[in-house]
Amino acid sequence: MPLHQGPHASQDDHDRRRLAVNPFHGATNPLGGMTEAPPTHRLPDTPLPPQTAYRLVHDELMLDGNARLNLATFVTTWMEPQAGVLMSECRDKNMIDKDEYPRTAELERRCVAMLADLWHAPDPSAAVGCSTTGSSEACMLAGMALKRRWALRNADRYPAKDARPNLVMGVNVQVCWEKFCNFWEVEARQVPMEGDRFHLDPQAAAELCDENTIGVVGILGSTFDGSYEPIADLCAALDALQDRTGLDVPVHVDGASGGMVAPFLDEELVWDFRLPRVASINTSGHKYGLVYPGVGWALWRDADALPEELVFRVNYLGGDMPTFALNFSRPGAQVVAQYYTFLRLGREGYRAVQQASRDIARGLAERVAALGDFRLLTRGDQLPVFAFTTADDVTAYDVFDVSRRLREGGWLVPAYTFPPHRQDLSVLRVVCRNGFSADMADLLVQELERLLPELRRQPHPLTRDKGAATGFHH
């Protein structure tokens, strides 16, 4: 979560000077309404009527962007009303209290079993998994398991813990992997982008591995451009490495998005537990799993892939349920919503929903390219996501200008630079999710068509501070 600082010294003075809340707006009784607005950076001295408190918070939140027009986020922004009802009925259930809420715990277990089957675990009944608050926590858990397995394998060689473990990944990984390496003191060895390759190169990844490598991370659906990394080729390169050197390096697949797309739309693609080297997989239930935030899933091939010493058992809530998590209390509503969605859609339903999103992404990418001012990097034919930049002959504006002007109309389309070795490349990215319809895609193209004549008349790109251009950061 972001870090926040307290108010400036002048903020409290400002609070004291604020004008009164309109009595008619602020209370059910127009004659008994508030005469002064409450402070915003310290607790009010007295309670507020519930309607007044609601109105103050509600009105401020009107300044947020419209989630349905947010094409930066992969996170689900629409669910059926029935799912919302189920979530409201379960929002007071604590997911950690598995003995008190055994049916909620059972629904979590069923979701793990369904994912193990979907991802071709050799023995779905032997697969181990858990729900998390999202893919970031799931990646942290997977990284911890990789590190502990490495430590257990090397306990005799490094009794004094004088070797520093490393994790190999592409430079395009989501920031949670950089966090893991920082928080758990693991060296991050990143394969840079080169030319038109915007993700990990399998051979380059294998060359970075040594006896201290805890694993290699493959991304099934890069956040930078929506492309799949070649997981099977990565495993083959590591197989060859083992044949040459004896090094046995496991793979974790970060399927935050693609883990809930590829099984339905790319069934012939081998990326999951069908590859013996894949030890663990994560996905985000709240992305293409089609559930409101936040829920994620982490699965291990079998019990051997998750060291038992990382699993905790507590009995002071009743029972003796094993848990593996970074946090403790969290709501069960999202897990229930995931099970509802699995039941509601099934394989054919998920296939239809994801195909619709991919069709919209591909069609929208073609229409953006047809405008003539842009060059596509990806076309939405893997994740329903595509990235594009300005054409070489466009000099009057840049992608940050486009993002800024789209924001004026309510559209949130991120612009950002790529990582080292391709920092010269700045792009826009569009994420098509369930709820982003063909009609909305038409409106986005119409908005671009309206803005382009004005952008072409600029003397030069107007956005100088690229870091603050859109407020978007990987």
ZIJO-V896097 format. One record per backbone hydrogen bond with DSSP energy under -1.0 kcal/mol. CO is the residue of the C=O (numbers start at 1). NH is the residue of the N-H. E is the energy in kcal/mol with one decimal. If there is no record, write none. Layout:
# ZIJO-V896097
co:CO nh:NH e:E
co:CO nh:NH e:E
This chain:
# ZIJO-V896097
co:8 nh:11 e:-2.1
co:10 nh:14 e:-2.1
co:11 nh:15 e:-2.5
co:12 nh:16 e:-2.0
co:13 nh:17 e:-1.2
co:22 nh:26 e:-2.0
co:29 nh:32 e:-1.6
co:49 nh:53 e:-2.4
co:50 nh:54 e:-2.6
co:51 nh:55 e:-2.4
co:52 nh:56 e:-2.4
co:53 nh:57 e:-2.0
co:54 nh:58 e:-3.2
co:55 nh:59 e:-2.6
co:56 nh:60 e:-1.5
co:57 nh:61 e:-2.0
co:60 nh:63 e:-1.5
co:61 nh:64 e:-1.8
co:66 nh:69 e:-1.2
co:67 nh:70 e:-1.4
co:69 nh:71 e:-1.2
co:69 nh:412 e:-2.1
co:71 nh:431 e:-1.6
co:80 nh:84 e:-1.6
co:81 nh:85 e:-2.2
co:82 nh:86 e:-2.2
co:83 nh:87 e:-2.5
co:84 nh:88 e:-2.2
co:85 nh:89 e:-1.9
co:90 nh:93 e:-1.8
co:93 nh:332 e:-2.2
co:94 nh:97 e:-1.6
co:96 nh:98 e:-2.0
co:97 nh:101 e:-2.1
co:101 nh:105 e:-2.0
co:102 nh:106 e:-2.0
co:103 nh:107 e:-2.2
co:104 nh:108 e:-1.9
co:105 nh:109 e:-2.2
co:106 nh:110 e:-2.3
co:107 nh:111 e:-2.1
co:108 nh:112 e:-2.1
co:109 nh:113 e:-2.1
co:110 nh:114 e:-2.6
co:111 nh:115 e:-2.4
co:112 nh:116 e:-2.4
co:113 nh:117 e:-2.0
co:114 nh:118 e:-2.4
co:115 nh:119 e:-2.5
co:116 nh:121 e:-2.8
co:117 nh:120 e:-1.4
co:119 nh:273 e:-1.6
co:123 nh:126 e:-2.5
co:128 nh:300 e:-3.5
co:130 nh:298 e:-2.2
co:132 nh:296 e:-1.9
co:134 nh:138 e:-1.9
co:135 nh:139 e:-2.9
co:136 nh:140 e:-2.0
co:137 nh:141 e:-2.4
co:138 nh:142 e:-2.4
co:139 nh:143 e:-2.8
co:140 nh:144 e:-2.4
co:141 nh:145 e:-2.2
co:142 nh:146 e:-2.2
co:143 nh:147 e:-2.5
co:144 nh:148 e:-2.6
co:145 nh:149 e:-2.4
co:146 nh:150 e:-2.2
co:147 nh:151 e:-2.4
co:148 nh:152 e:-2.6
co:149 nh:153 e:-2.2
co:150 nh:154 e:-1.6
co:154 nh:158 e:-2.5
co:158 nh:161 e:-1.7
co:165 nh:187 e:-2.8
co:166 nh:214 e:-3.0
co:167 nh:189 e:-2.8
co:168 nh:217 e:-2.6
co:169 nh:191 e:-2.7
co:170 nh:173 e:-1.4
co:174 nh:177 e:-2.0
co:175 nh:179 e:-2.3
co:176 nh:180 e:-2.4
co:177 nh:181 e:-2.2
co:178 nh:182 e:-2.0
co:179 nh:183 e:-3.4
co:180 nh:184 e:-2.7
co:181 nh:186 e:-2.5
co:187 nh:167 e:-2.8
co:189 nh:169 e:-2.3
co:191 nh:171 e:-2.4
co:194 nh:197 e:-2.6
co:197 nh:194 e:-1.6
co:201 nh:205 e:-2.3
co:202 nh:206 e:-2.3
co:203 nh:207 e:-2.0
co:206 nh:209 e:-1.2
co:210 nh:213 e:-1.9
co:212 nh:166 e:-2.4
co:215 nh:168 e:-2.1
co:216 nh:252 e:-2.4
co:218 nh:254 e:-3.0
co:219 nh:221 e:-1.3
co:219 nh:229 e:-2.1
co:220 nh:258 e:-1.7
co:222 nh:226 e:-2.6
co:226 nh:383 e:-2.0
co:227 nh:222 e:-2.9
co:229 nh:231 e:-1.8
co:230 nh:234 e:-2.2
co:231 nh:235 e:-2.5
co:232 nh:236 e:-2.2
co:233 nh:237 e:-2.3
co:234 nh:238 e:-2.0
co:235 nh:239 e:-2.3
co:236 nh:240 e:-2.3
co:237 nh:241 e:-1.8
co:238 nh:242 e:-2.2
co:239 nh:243 e:-2.2
co:240 nh:244 e:-1.9
co:241 nh:245 e:-2.8
co:242 nh:246 e:-2.0
co:250 nh:216 e:-1.9
co:251 nh:279 e:-2.6
co:251 nh:280 e:-1.1
co:252 nh:218 e:-2.5
co:253 nh:255 e:-1.3
co:253 nh:282 e:-1.9
co:254 nh:220 e:-2.1
co:255 nh:259 e:-1.4
co:256 nh:284 e:-1.8
co:257 nh:260 e:-1.7
co:258 nh:261 e:-1.7
co:258 nh:262 e:-2.5
co:261 nh:264 e:-1.3
co:261 nh:265 e:-2.2
co:262 nh:266 e:-2.3
co:266 nh:269 e:-1.8
co:272 nh:275 e:-2.2
co:275 nh:278 e:-2.1
co:277 nh:251 e:-2.3
co:279 nh:301 e:-2.6
co:280 nh:253 e:-2.4
co:281 nh:299 e:-2.8
co:282 nh:255 e:-1.6
co:283 nh:297 e:-2.6
co:284 nh:287 e:-1.4
co:285 nh:291 e:-1.7
co:286 nh:76 e:-3.0
co:287 nh:290 e:-2.0
co:295 nh:286 e:-1.7
co:296 nh:132 e:-2.6
co:297 nh:283 e:-2.0
co:298 nh:130 e:-2.0
co:299 nh:281 e:-2.3
co:300 nh:128 e:-1.7
co:302 nh:305 e:-1.3
co:303 nh:306 e:-1.1
co:307 nh:310 e:-1.8
co:308 nh:311 e:-1.8
co:312 nh:323 e:-2.7
co:315 nh:318 e:-1.4
co:323 nh:312 e:-2.8
co:330 nh:95 e:-3.7
co:332 nh:336 e:-2.2
co:333 nh:337 e:-2.4
co:334 nh:338 e:-2.1
co:335 nh:339 e:-2.2
co:336 nh:340 e:-2.5
co:337 nh:341 e:-2.3
co:338 nh:342 e:-2.5
co:339 nh:343 e:-2.6
co:340 nh:344 e:-3.2
co:341 nh:345 e:-2.4
co:342 nh:346 e:-1.8
co:345 nh:349 e:-1.9
co:346 nh:350 e:-2.4
co:347 nh:351 e:-2.5
co:348 nh:352 e:-2.2
co:349 nh:353 e:-2.5
co:350 nh:354 e:-2.8
co:351 nh:355 e:-2.3
co:352 nh:356 e:-2.1
co:353 nh:357 e:-2.0
co:354 nh:358 e:-2.5
co:355 nh:359 e:-2.9
co:356 nh:360 e:-2.2
co:357 nh:361 e:-2.4
co:358 nh:362 e:-2.8
co:359 nh:363 e:-2.5
co:360 nh:364 e:-2.7
co:361 nh:365 e:-2.5
co:362 nh:366 e:-2.1
co:363 nh:367 e:-1.8
co:364 nh:368 e:-2.4
co:365 nh:369 e:-2.4
co:366 nh:370 e:-1.9
co:369 nh:372 e:-1.5
co:373 nh:391 e:-2.9
co:375 nh:389 e:-2.5
co:383 nh:385 e:-2.8
co:384 nh:432 e:-2.6
co:386 nh:430 e:-2.6
co:387 nh:377 e:-3.0
co:387 nh:378 e:-1.5
co:388 nh:428 e:-3.1
co:389 nh:375 e:-3.2
co:391 nh:394 e:-1.8
co:398 nh:402 e:-1.7
co:399 nh:403 e:-2.5
co:400 nh:404 e:-2.3
co:401 nh:405 e:-2.5
co:402 nh:406 e:-2.4
co:403 nh:407 e:-2.0
co:404 nh:408 e:-1.1
co:406 nh:409 e:-1.2
co:406 nh:411 e:-1.9
co:407 nh:410 e:-1.9
co:412 nh:71 e:-1.7
co:414 nh:429 e:-1.5
co:416 nh:427 e:-2.7
co:419 nh:422 e:-2.0
co:422 nh:425 e:-1.9
co:425 nh:418 e:-2.3
co:427 nh:416 e:-1.9
co:428 nh:388 e:-2.5
co:430 nh:386 e:-1.9
co:433 nh:436 e:-2.6
co:435 nh:437 e:-1.0
co:437 nh:441 e:-2.0
co:438 nh:442 e:-2.2
co:439 nh:443 e:-2.0
co:440 nh:444 e:-2.0
co:441 nh:445 e:-2.2
co:442 nh:446 e:-2.5
co:443 nh:447 e:-2.1
co:444 nh:448 e:-2.2
co:445 nh:449 e:-2.7
co:446 nh:450 e:-1.8
co:447 nh:451 e:-2.0
co:448 nh:452 e:-2.4
co:451 nh:455 e:-2.3
co:452 nh:456 e:-2.7
co:455 nh:458 e:-1.4
co:464 nh:466 e:-1.4
co:466 nh:469 e:-1.0
